[in-house]
Amino acid sequence: MARYNDAVCRLCRREGQKLYLKGDRCLSPKCAFERRPFPPGMHARKSQFRRTSSDYQQQLREKQKVKRIYGIMERQFRRYFRFALRSKGLTGATLLTVLESRLDNVVYRLGLAQSRPQARQIVRHGHITVNGRKTDVPSYLVKPNDVISVRPESRSRAYFRNLSEFAGERAAPGWLSMDAKALQGRVLARPSRDDIDIAVNEQLVVEFYSR
């Protein structure tokens, strides 16, 4: 399974905003974006002032931003877009709803991980169950009434024993409910666009793929 293995802080700098790919570090003075709030590269400071962005460049950057927030490669992202295009409703909003419904994102939203990359790793290592069955596929799409919890065999691990220290710090969105003590959450409904708090313009993504 392909995934991005290079330095992630440069992704935030390239997109010009925090993507929160390193959990608590993104909220500390150690955050690379706070220390160097300009694109990576030798001539980045000069090039960003040379010309205005074209429509294509704005669409590309927005598409890349969404991909990087959710940790998805291009091929899989295109499949999600084609699915959203065939579905009823606004394509951009449907795309974000599908991405929010991924199991790794739900684990992050429930507070069981400090970042989406960490949530992806937790799922891949088999620590999560969906409706009582072990599920190690980060791209698994949850449905309303699904119950997501930490496997009983994994709760004795140091990470999950200490999880209560930060599990309740980040409130779960309205479409999810979380019992921090039981390390268990439930999907109450499908997420709507109003429930998704990421700062992206999904219409630019639709325009990019509609060229």
Biotite code that builds the C-alpha atoms (Angstrom):
import biotite.structure as struc

atoms = struc.array([
    struc.Atom([0.000, 0.000, 0.000], chain_id="A", res_id=1, res_name="MET", atom_name="CA", element="C"),
    struc.Atom([1.554, 3.286, -1.141], chain_id="A", res_id=2, res_name="ALA", atom_name="CA", element="C"),
    struc.Atom([1.880, 6.120, 1.321], chain_id="A", res_id=3, res_name="ARG", atom_name="CA", element="C"),
    struc.Atom([3.910, 9.284, 1.876], chain_id="A", res_id=4, res_name="TYR", atom_name="CA", element="C"),
    struc.Atom([7.078, 8.568, 3.900], chain_id="A", res_id=5, res_name="ASN", atom_name="CA", element="C"),
    struc.Atom([8.960, 11.872, 3.618], chain_id="A", res_id=6, res_name="ASP", atom_name="CA", element="C"),
    struc.Atom([9.022, 14.757, 6.117], chain_id="A", res_id=7, res_name="ALA", atom_name="CA", element="C"),
    struc.Atom([5.450, 15.899, 6.760], chain_id="A", res_id=8, res_name="VAL", atom_name="CA", element="C"),
    struc.Atom([6.212, 19.379, 8.103], chain_id="A", res_id=9, res_name="CYS", atom_name="CA", element="C"),
    struc.Atom([7.221, 20.499, 4.626], chain_id="A", res_id=10, res_name="ARG", atom_name="CA", element="C"),
    struc.Atom([3.689, 19.655, 3.442], chain_id="A", res_id=11, res_name="LEU", atom_name="CA", element="C"),
    struc.Atom([2.213, 22.251, 5.803], chain_id="A", res_id=12, res_name="CYS", atom_name="CA", element="C"),
    struc.Atom([4.758, 24.809, 4.631], chain_id="A", res_id=13, res_name="ARG", atom_name="CA", element="C"),
    struc.Atom([3.996, 24.021, 0.984], chain_id="A", res_id=14, res_name="ARG", atom_name="CA", element="C"),
    struc.Atom([0.253, 24.492, 1.462], chain_id="A", res_id=15, res_name="GLU", atom_name="CA", element="C"),
    struc.Atom([0.681, 27.642, 3.551], chain_id="A", res_id=16, res_name="GLY", atom_name="CA", element="C"),
    struc.Atom([-1.295, 26.412, 6.553], chain_id="A", res_id=17, res_name="GLN", atom_name="CA", element="C"),
    struc.Atom([-1.143, 23.866, 9.349], chain_id="A", res_id=18, res_name="LYS", atom_name="CA", element="C"),
    struc.Atom([-2.433, 20.438, 8.342], chain_id="A", res_id=19, res_name="LEU", atom_name="CA", element="C"),
    struc.Atom([-1.962, 19.031, 11.868], chain_id="A", res_id=20, res_name="TYR", atom_name="CA", element="C"),
    struc.Atom([-0.032, 15.965, 10.750], chain_id="A", res_id=21, res_name="LEU", atom_name="CA", element="C"),
    struc.Atom([2.050, 15.667, 13.936], chain_id="A", res_id=22, res_name="LYS", atom_name="CA", element="C"),
    struc.Atom([-0.529, 15.984, 16.679], chain_id="A", res_id=23, res_name="GLY", atom_name="CA", element="C"),
    struc.Atom([0.539, 17.982, 19.733], chain_id="A", res_id=24, res_name="ASP", atom_name="CA", element="C"),
    struc.Atom([3.766, 19.109, 18.077], chain_id="A", res_id=25, res_name="ARG", atom_name="CA", element="C"),
    struc.Atom([1.704, 21.247, 15.691], chain_id="A", res_id=26, res_name="CYS", atom_name="CA", element="C"),
    struc.Atom([0.385, 23.176, 18.711], chain_id="A", res_id=27, res_name="LEU", atom_name="CA", element="C"),
    struc.Atom([3.805, 23.755, 20.258], chain_id="A", res_id=28, res_name="SER", atom_name="CA", element="C"),
    struc.Atom([6.622, 26.256, 19.475], chain_id="A", res_id=29, res_name="PRO", atom_name="CA", element="C"),
    struc.Atom([8.473, 23.350, 17.838], chain_id="A", res_id=30, res_name="LYS", atom_name="CA", element="C"),
    struc.Atom([6.041, 23.416, 14.904], chain_id="A", res_id=31, res_name="CYS", atom_name="CA", element="C"),
    struc.Atom([8.053, 23.901, 11.711], chain_id="A", res_id=32, res_name="ALA", atom_name="CA", element="C"),
    struc.Atom([5.312, 26.036, 10.160], chain_id="A", res_id=33, res_name="PHE", atom_name="CA", element="C"),
    struc.Atom([5.542, 28.497, 13.069], chain_id="A", res_id=34, res_name="GLU", atom_name="CA", element="C"),
    struc.Atom([9.305, 28.772, 12.703], chain_id="A", res_id=35, res_name="ARG", atom_name="CA", element="C"),
    struc.Atom([9.404, 28.865, 8.889], chain_id="A", res_id=36, res_name="ARG", atom_name="CA", element="C"),
    struc.Atom([6.030, 29.993, 7.507], chain_id="A", res_id=37, res_name="PRO", atom_name="CA", element="C"),
    struc.Atom([7.139, 29.926, 3.866], chain_id="A", res_id=38, res_name="PHE", atom_name="CA", element="C"),
    struc.Atom([7.274, 27.156, 1.227], chain_id="A", res_id=39, res_name="PRO", atom_name="CA", element="C"),
    struc.Atom([10.196, 24.716, 1.328], chain_id="A", res_id=40, res_name="PRO", atom_name="CA", element="C"),
    struc.Atom([13.009, 25.006, -1.181], chain_id="A", res_id=41, res_name="GLY", atom_name="CA", element="C"),
    struc.Atom([16.055, 27.150, -1.853], chain_id="A", res_id=42, res_name="MET", atom_name="CA", element="C"),
    struc.Atom([14.241, 29.903, -3.768], chain_id="A", res_id=43, res_name="HIS", atom_name="CA", element="C"),
    struc.Atom([10.813, 29.595, -2.141], chain_id="A", res_id=44, res_name="ALA", atom_name="CA", element="C"),
    struc.Atom([10.790, 33.034, -0.501], chain_id="A", res_id=45, res_name="ARG", atom_name="CA", element="C"),
    struc.Atom([11.519, 34.784, -3.788], chain_id="A", res_id=46, res_name="LYS", atom_name="CA", element="C"),
    struc.Atom([9.265, 32.729, -6.045], chain_id="A", res_id=47, res_name="SER", atom_name="CA", element="C"),
    struc.Atom([6.133, 33.273, -3.964], chain_id="A", res_id=48, res_name="GLN", atom_name="CA", element="C"),
    struc.Atom([6.220, 37.005, -4.743], chain_id="A", res_id=49, res_name="PHE", atom_name="CA", element="C"),
    struc.Atom([7.006, 36.805, -8.477], chain_id="A", res_id=50, res_name="ARG", atom_name="CA", element="C"),
    struc.Atom([3.537, 36.315, -9.891], chain_id="A", res_id=51, res_name="ARG", atom_name="CA", element="C"),
    struc.Atom([-0.082, 35.766, -8.978], chain_id="A", res_id=52, res_name="THR", atom_name="CA", element="C"),
    struc.Atom([-1.487, 32.256, -8.911], chain_id="A", res_id=53, res_name="SER", atom_name="CA", element="C"),
    struc.Atom([-3.407, 31.002, -11.934], chain_id="A", res_id=54, res_name="SER", atom_name="CA", element="C"),
    struc.Atom([-6.798, 29.299, -11.630], chain_id="A", res_id=55, res_name="ASP", atom_name="CA", element="C"),
    struc.Atom([-5.150, 25.956, -12.327], chain_id="A", res_id=56, res_name="TYR", atom_name="CA", element="C"),
    struc.Atom([-2.560, 26.488, -9.600], chain_id="A", res_id=57, res_name="GLN", atom_name="CA", element="C"),
    struc.Atom([-5.221, 27.389, -7.039], chain_id="A", res_id=58, res_name="GLN", atom_name="CA", element="C"),
    struc.Atom([-7.231, 24.287, -7.957], chain_id="A", res_id=59, res_name="GLN", atom_name="CA", element="C"),
    struc.Atom([-4.154, 22.071, -7.790], chain_id="A", res_id=60, res_name="LEU", atom_name="CA", element="C"),
    struc.Atom([-3.068, 23.406, -4.424], chain_id="A", res_id=61, res_name="ARG", atom_name="CA", element="C"),
    struc.Atom([-6.550, 22.875, -2.951], chain_id="A", res_id=62, res_name="GLU", atom_name="CA", element="C"),
    struc.Atom([-6.652, 19.320, -4.248], chain_id="A", res_id=63, res_name="LYS", atom_name="CA", element="C"),
    struc.Atom([-3.208, 18.591, -2.831], chain_id="A", res_id=64, res_name="GLN", atom_name="CA", element="C"),
    struc.Atom([-4.223, 20.116, 0.491], chain_id="A", res_id=65, res_name="LYS", atom_name="CA", element="C"),
    struc.Atom([-7.240, 17.805, 0.875], chain_id="A", res_id=66, res_name="VAL", atom_name="CA", element="C"),
    struc.Atom([-5.163, 14.768, -0.098], chain_id="A", res_id=67, res_name="LYS", atom_name="CA", element="C"),
    struc.Atom([-2.479, 15.606, 2.427], chain_id="A", res_id=68, res_name="ARG", atom_name="CA", element="C"),
    struc.Atom([-4.877, 16.322, 5.279], chain_id="A", res_id=69, res_name="ILE", atom_name="CA", element="C"),
    struc.Atom([-6.392, 12.847, 4.942], chain_id="A", res_id=70, res_name="TYR", atom_name="CA", element="C"),
    struc.Atom([-3.144, 11.104, 3.959], chain_id="A", res_id=71, res_name="GLY", atom_name="CA", element="C"),
    struc.Atom([-4.378, 9.744, 0.623], chain_id="A", res_id=72, res_name="ILE", atom_name="CA", element="C"),
    struc.Atom([-2.434, 9.124, -2.568], chain_id="A", res_id=73, res_name="MET", atom_name="CA", element="C"),
    struc.Atom([-3.607, 10.330, -5.984], chain_id="A", res_id=74, res_name="GLU", atom_name="CA", element="C"),
    struc.Atom([-4.987, 7.070, -7.340], chain_id="A", res_id=75, res_name="ARG", atom_name="CA", element="C"),
    struc.Atom([-7.229, 6.455, -4.340], chain_id="A", res_id=76, res_name="GLN", atom_name="CA", element="C"),
    struc.Atom([-8.281, 10.088, -4.214], chain_id="A", res_id=77, res_name="PHE", atom_name="CA", element="C"),
    struc.Atom([-9.462, 9.895, -7.813], chain_id="A", res_id=78, res_name="ARG", atom_name="CA", element="C"),
    struc.Atom([-11.577, 6.861, -6.952], chain_id="A", res_id=79, res_name="ARG", atom_name="CA", element="C"),
    struc.Atom([-13.226, 8.792, -4.133], chain_id="A", res_id=80, res_name="TYR", atom_name="CA", element="C"),
    struc.Atom([-13.907, 11.682, -6.504], chain_id="A", res_id=81, res_name="PHE", atom_name="CA", element="C"),
    struc.Atom([-15.489, 9.410, -9.121], chain_id="A", res_id=82, res_name="ARG", atom_name="CA", element="C"),
    struc.Atom([-17.712, 7.905, -6.424], chain_id="A", res_id=83, res_name="PHE", atom_name="CA", element="C"),
    struc.Atom([-18.749, 11.398, -5.266], chain_id="A", res_id=84, res_name="ALA", atom_name="CA", element="C"),
    struc.Atom([-19.421, 12.411, -8.873], chain_id="A", res_id=85, res_name="LEU", atom_name="CA", element="C"),
    struc.Atom([-21.863, 9.507, -9.315], chain_id="A", res_id=86, res_name="ARG", atom_name="CA", element="C"),
    struc.Atom([-23.626, 10.175, -6.014], chain_id="A", res_id=87, res_name="SER", atom_name="CA", element="C"),
    struc.Atom([-26.556, 12.500, -5.422], chain_id="A", res_id=88, res_name="LYS", atom_name="CA", element="C"),
    struc.Atom([-25.950, 15.965, -4.002], chain_id="A", res_id=89, res_name="GLY", atom_name="CA", element="C"),
    struc.Atom([-23.023, 18.350, -4.288], chain_id="A", res_id=90, res_name="LEU", atom_name="CA", element="C"),
    struc.Atom([-19.919, 16.525, -5.486], chain_id="A", res_id=91, res_name="THR", atom_name="CA", element="C"),
    struc.Atom([-17.493, 18.468, -3.287], chain_id="A", res_id=92, res_name="GLY", atom_name="CA", element="C"),
    struc.Atom([-19.522, 18.008, -0.112], chain_id="A", res_id=93, res_name="ALA", atom_name="CA", element="C"),
    struc.Atom([-20.031, 14.303, -0.862], chain_id="A", res_id=94, res_name="THR", atom_name="CA", element="C"),
    struc.Atom([-16.286, 13.894, -1.383], chain_id="A", res_id=95, res_name="LEU", atom_name="CA", element="C"),
    struc.Atom([-15.532, 15.355, 2.041], chain_id="A", res_id=96, res_name="LEU", atom_name="CA", element="C"),
    struc.Atom([-18.245, 13.215, 3.630], chain_id="A", res_id=97, res_name="THR", atom_name="CA", element="C"),
    struc.Atom([-16.633, 10.076, 2.217], chain_id="A", res_id=98, res_name="VAL", atom_name="CA", element="C"),
    struc.Atom([-13.182, 11.122, 3.408], chain_id="A", res_id=99, res_name="LEU", atom_name="CA", element="C"),
    struc.Atom([-14.514, 11.894, 6.896], chain_id="A", res_id=100, res_name="GLU", atom_name="CA", element="C"),
    struc.Atom([-16.114, 8.435, 7.018], chain_id="A", res_id=101, res_name="SER", atom_name="CA", element="C"),
    struc.Atom([-12.779, 6.634, 6.674], chain_id="A", res_id=102, res_name="ARG", atom_name="CA", element="C"),
    struc.Atom([-11.966, 4.536, 9.723], chain_id="A", res_id=103, res_name="LEU", atom_name="CA", element="C"),
    struc.Atom([-8.580, 6.175, 10.333], chain_id="A", res_id=104, res_name="ASP", atom_name="CA", element="C"),
    struc.Atom([-10.202, 9.626, 10.330], chain_id="A", res_id=105, res_name="ASN", atom_name="CA", element="C"),
    struc.Atom([-12.959, 8.450, 12.690], chain_id="A", res_id=106, res_name="VAL", atom_name="CA", element="C"),
    struc.Atom([-10.348, 7.058, 15.099], chain_id="A", res_id=107, res_name="VAL", atom_name="CA", element="C"),
    struc.Atom([-8.665, 10.477, 15.029], chain_id="A", res_id=108, res_name="TYR", atom_name="CA", element="C"),
    struc.Atom([-11.947, 12.379, 15.468], chain_id="A", res_id=109, res_name="ARG", atom_name="CA", element="C"),
    struc.Atom([-12.858, 10.221, 18.472], chain_id="A", res_id=110, res_name="LEU", atom_name="CA", element="C"),
    struc.Atom([-9.608, 11.216, 20.187], chain_id="A", res_id=111, res_name="GLY", atom_name="CA", element="C"),
    struc.Atom([-8.044, 7.758, 20.052], chain_id="A", res_id=112, res_name="LEU", atom_name="CA", element="C"),
    struc.Atom([-5.070, 9.244, 18.193], chain_id="A", res_id=113, res_name="ALA", atom_name="CA", element="C"),
    struc.Atom([-3.393, 12.644, 18.177], chain_id="A", res_id=114, res_name="GLN", atom_name="CA", element="C"),
    struc.Atom([-3.143, 12.846, 14.379], chain_id="A", res_id=115, res_name="SER", atom_name="CA", element="C"),
    struc.Atom([-4.514, 11.092, 11.314], chain_id="A", res_id=116, res_name="ARG", atom_name="CA", element="C"),
    struc.Atom([-1.157, 9.433, 10.498], chain_id="A", res_id=117, res_name="PRO", atom_name="CA", element="C"),
    struc.Atom([-1.060, 8.018, 14.018], chain_id="A", res_id=118, res_name="GLN", atom_name="CA", element="C"),
    struc.Atom([-4.680, 6.860, 13.682], chain_id="A", res_id=119, res_name="ALA", atom_name="CA", element="C"),
    struc.Atom([-3.791, 5.119, 10.437], chain_id="A", res_id=120, res_name="ARG", atom_name="CA", element="C"),
    struc.Atom([-0.983, 3.254, 12.187], chain_id="A", res_id=121, res_name="GLN", atom_name="CA", element="C"),
    struc.Atom([-3.232, 2.232, 15.085], chain_id="A", res_id=122, res_name="ILE", atom_name="CA", element="C"),
    struc.Atom([-5.774, 0.793, 12.649], chain_id="A", res_id=123, res_name="VAL", atom_name="CA", element="C"),
    struc.Atom([-3.135, -0.975, 10.552], chain_id="A", res_id=124, res_name="ARG", atom_name="CA", element="C"),
    struc.Atom([-1.690, -2.644, 13.661], chain_id="A", res_id=125, res_name="HIS", atom_name="CA", element="C"),
    struc.Atom([-5.057, -4.195, 14.429], chain_id="A", res_id=126, res_name="GLY", atom_name="CA", element="C"),
    struc.Atom([-5.942, -2.311, 17.617], chain_id="A", res_id=127, res_name="HIS", atom_name="CA", element="C"),
    struc.Atom([-9.429, -1.227, 16.462], chain_id="A", res_id=128, res_name="ILE", atom_name="CA", element="C"),
    struc.Atom([-12.700, -3.109, 16.156], chain_id="A", res_id=129, res_name="THR", atom_name="CA", element="C"),
    struc.Atom([-15.855, -2.113, 14.274], chain_id="A", res_id=130, res_name="VAL", atom_name="CA", element="C"),
    struc.Atom([-18.989, -3.669, 15.727], chain_id="A", res_id=131, res_name="ASN", atom_name="CA", element="C"),
    struc.Atom([-16.825, -6.098, 17.668], chain_id="A", res_id=132, res_name="GLY", atom_name="CA", element="C"),
    struc.Atom([-14.777, -7.314, 14.684], chain_id="A", res_id=133, res_name="ARG", atom_name="CA", element="C"),
    struc.Atom([-11.112, -6.455, 14.246], chain_id="A", res_id=134, res_name="LYS", atom_name="CA", element="C"),
    struc.Atom([-10.691, -4.112, 11.291], chain_id="A", res_id=135, res_name="THR", atom_name="CA", element="C"),
    struc.Atom([-7.197, -3.191, 10.101], chain_id="A", res_id=136, res_name="ASP", atom_name="CA", element="C"),
    struc.Atom([-8.152, -1.339, 6.903], chain_id="A", res_id=137, res_name="VAL", atom_name="CA", element="C"),
    struc.Atom([-7.764, 2.460, 7.330], chain_id="A", res_id=138, res_name="PRO", atom_name="CA", element="C"),
    struc.Atom([-9.956, 3.140, 4.277], chain_id="A", res_id=139, res_name="SER", atom_name="CA", element="C"),
    struc.Atom([-12.924, 1.206, 5.698], chain_id="A", res_id=140, res_name="TYR", atom_name="CA", element="C"),
    struc.Atom([-15.993, 3.465, 5.479], chain_id="A", res_id=141, res_name="LEU", atom_name="CA", element="C"),
    struc.Atom([-18.063, 3.557, 8.650], chain_id="A", res_id=142, res_name="VAL", atom_name="CA", element="C"),
    struc.Atom([-21.853, 3.787, 8.660], chain_id="A", res_id=143, res_name="LYS", atom_name="CA", element="C"),
    struc.Atom([-24.403, 5.193, 11.122], chain_id="A", res_id=144, res_name="PRO", atom_name="CA", element="C"),
    struc.Atom([-24.754, 3.037, 14.265], chain_id="A", res_id=145, res_name="ASN", atom_name="CA", element="C"),
    struc.Atom([-21.301, 1.476, 13.813], chain_id="A", res_id=146, res_name="ASP", atom_name="CA", element="C"),
    struc.Atom([-19.435, 1.062, 17.112], chain_id="A", res_id=147, res_name="VAL", atom_name="CA", element="C"),
    struc.Atom([-15.681, 1.748, 17.023], chain_id="A", res_id=148, res_name="ILE", atom_name="CA", element="C"),
    struc.Atom([-13.608, 0.640, 19.983], chain_id="A", res_id=149, res_name="SER", atom_name="CA", element="C"),
    struc.Atom([-10.146, -0.441, 21.057], chain_id="A", res_id=150, res_name="VAL", atom_name="CA", element="C"),
    struc.Atom([-9.656, -4.217, 21.093], chain_id="A", res_id=151, res_name="ARG", atom_name="CA", element="C"),
    struc.Atom([-9.720, -5.721, 24.606], chain_id="A", res_id=152, res_name="PRO", atom_name="CA", element="C"),
    struc.Atom([-6.341, -7.330, 23.898], chain_id="A", res_id=153, res_name="GLU", atom_name="CA", element="C"),
    struc.Atom([-4.831, -3.909, 23.150], chain_id="A", res_id=154, res_name="SER", atom_name="CA", element="C"),
    struc.Atom([-6.108, -2.018, 26.184], chain_id="A", res_id=155, res_name="ARG", atom_name="CA", element="C"),
    struc.Atom([-3.301, -3.309, 28.400], chain_id="A", res_id=156, res_name="SER", atom_name="CA", element="C"),
    struc.Atom([-0.714, -1.527, 26.263], chain_id="A", res_id=157, res_name="ARG", atom_name="CA", element="C"),
    struc.Atom([0.889, 1.565, 27.771], chain_id="A", res_id=158, res_name="ALA", atom_name="CA", element="C"),
    struc.Atom([-0.433, 3.859, 25.037], chain_id="A", res_id=159, res_name="TYR", atom_name="CA", element="C"),
    struc.Atom([-4.063, 2.931, 25.608], chain_id="A", res_id=160, res_name="PHE", atom_name="CA", element="C"),
    struc.Atom([-3.696, 2.874, 29.396], chain_id="A", res_id=161, res_name="ARG", atom_name="CA", element="C"),
    struc.Atom([-2.549, 6.504, 29.250], chain_id="A", res_id=162, res_name="ASN", atom_name="CA", element="C"),
    struc.Atom([-5.006, 7.466, 26.547], chain_id="A", res_id=163, res_name="LEU", atom_name="CA", element="C"),
    struc.Atom([-7.482, 8.958, 29.011], chain_id="A", res_id=164, res_name="SER", atom_name="CA", element="C"),
    struc.Atom([-5.032, 11.806, 29.617], chain_id="A", res_id=165, res_name="GLU", atom_name="CA", element="C"),
    struc.Atom([-5.874, 13.357, 26.239], chain_id="A", res_id=166, res_name="PHE", atom_name="CA", element="C"),
    struc.Atom([-8.834, 11.325, 24.944], chain_id="A", res_id=167, res_name="ALA", atom_name="CA", element="C"),
    struc.Atom([-11.325, 13.826, 26.331], chain_id="A", res_id=168, res_name="GLY", atom_name="CA", element="C"),
    struc.Atom([-9.395, 16.982, 25.441], chain_id="A", res_id=169, res_name="GLU", atom_name="CA", element="C"),
    struc.Atom([-10.642, 17.120, 21.847], chain_id="A", res_id=170, res_name="ARG", atom_name="CA", element="C"),
    struc.Atom([-14.428, 17.033, 21.678], chain_id="A", res_id=171, res_name="ALA", atom_name="CA", element="C"),
    struc.Atom([-15.874, 14.600, 19.162], chain_id="A", res_id=172, res_name="ALA", atom_name="CA", element="C"),
    struc.Atom([-17.903, 16.195, 16.342], chain_id="A", res_id=173, res_name="PRO", atom_name="CA", element="C"),
    struc.Atom([-21.690, 16.087, 16.501], chain_id="A", res_id=174, res_name="GLY", atom_name="CA", element="C"),
    struc.Atom([-21.997, 13.062, 14.226], chain_id="A", res_id=175, res_name="TRP", atom_name="CA", element="C"),
    struc.Atom([-19.955, 10.935, 16.663], chain_id="A", res_id=176, res_name="LEU", atom_name="CA", element="C"),
    struc.Atom([-20.275, 10.074, 20.355], chain_id="A", res_id=177, res_name="SER", atom_name="CA", element="C"),
    struc.Atom([-17.352, 8.997, 22.528], chain_id="A", res_id=178, res_name="MET", atom_name="CA", element="C"),
    struc.Atom([-17.008, 7.210, 25.855], chain_id="A", res_id=179, res_name="ASP", atom_name="CA", element="C"),
    struc.Atom([-13.404, 7.993, 26.809], chain_id="A", res_id=180, res_name="ALA", atom_name="CA", element="C"),
    struc.Atom([-13.333, 5.600, 29.778], chain_id="A", res_id=181, res_name="LYS", atom_name="CA", element="C"),
    struc.Atom([-14.591, 2.679, 27.713], chain_id="A", res_id=182, res_name="ALA", atom_name="CA", element="C"),
    struc.Atom([-12.407, 3.692, 24.739], chain_id="A", res_id=183, res_name="LEU", atom_name="CA", element="C"),
    struc.Atom([-15.455, 3.296, 22.553], chain_id="A", res_id=184, res_name="GLN", atom_name="CA", element="C"),
    struc.Atom([-17.283, 5.535, 20.123], chain_id="A", res_id=185, res_name="GLY", atom_name="CA", element="C"),
    struc.Atom([-20.410, 5.359, 17.989], chain_id="A", res_id=186, res_name="ARG", atom_name="CA", element="C"),
    struc.Atom([-21.298, 6.815, 14.597], chain_id="A", res_id=187, res_name="VAL", atom_name="CA", element="C"),
    struc.Atom([-24.549, 8.728, 15.100], chain_id="A", res_id=188, res_name="LEU", atom_name="CA", element="C"),
    struc.Atom([-25.042, 9.929, 11.528], chain_id="A", res_id=189, res_name="ALA", atom_name="CA", element="C"),
    struc.Atom([-23.269, 10.594, 8.270], chain_id="A", res_id=190, res_name="ARG", atom_name="CA", element="C"),
    struc.Atom([-21.157, 13.748, 8.519], chain_id="A", res_id=191, res_name="PRO", atom_name="CA", element="C"),
    struc.Atom([-22.492, 16.795, 6.689], chain_id="A", res_id=192, res_name="SER", atom_name="CA", element="C"),
    struc.Atom([-20.394, 19.640, 5.304], chain_id="A", res_id=193, res_name="ARG", atom_name="CA", element="C"),
    struc.Atom([-21.217, 21.754, 8.351], chain_id="A", res_id=194, res_name="ASP", atom_name="CA", element="C"),
    struc.Atom([-19.715, 19.053, 10.589], chain_id="A", res_id=195, res_name="ASP", atom_name="CA", element="C"),
    struc.Atom([-16.365, 19.122, 8.785], chain_id="A", res_id=196, res_name="ILE", atom_name="CA", element="C"),
    struc.Atom([-14.095, 21.814, 10.195], chain_id="A", res_id=197, res_name="ASP", atom_name="CA", element="C"),
    struc.Atom([-11.180, 21.648, 7.754], chain_id="A", res_id=198, res_name="ILE", atom_name="CA", element="C"),
    struc.Atom([-10.441, 24.922, 5.951], chain_id="A", res_id=199, res_name="ALA", atom_name="CA", element="C"),
    struc.Atom([-10.677, 23.871, 2.296], chain_id="A", res_id=200, res_name="VAL", atom_name="CA", element="C"),
    struc.Atom([-12.652, 24.986, -0.725], chain_id="A", res_id=201, res_name="ASN", atom_name="CA", element="C"),
    struc.Atom([-13.912, 21.693, -2.122], chain_id="A", res_id=202, res_name="GLU", atom_name="CA", element="C"),
    struc.Atom([-15.367, 23.424, -5.198], chain_id="A", res_id=203, res_name="GLN", atom_name="CA", element="C"),
    struc.Atom([-11.823, 24.060, -6.442], chain_id="A", res_id=204, res_name="LEU", atom_name="CA", element="C"),
    struc.Atom([-11.165, 20.317, -6.225], chain_id="A", res_id=205, res_name="VAL", atom_name="CA", element="C"),
    struc.Atom([-14.256, 19.652, -8.337], chain_id="A", res_id=206, res_name="VAL", atom_name="CA", element="C"),
    struc.Atom([-13.099, 22.238, -10.868], chain_id="A", res_id=207, res_name="GLU", atom_name="CA", element="C"),
    struc.Atom([-9.653, 20.647, -11.026], chain_id="A", res_id=208, res_name="PHE", atom_name="CA", element="C"),
    struc.Atom([-11.007, 17.239, -11.995], chain_id="A", res_id=209, res_name="TYR", atom_name="CA", element="C"),
    struc.Atom([-13.628, 18.765, -14.297], chain_id="A", res_id=210, res_name="SER", atom_name="CA", element="C"),
    struc.Atom([-11.151, 20.468, -16.601], chain_id="A", res_id=211, res_name="ARG", atom_name="CA", element="C"),
])
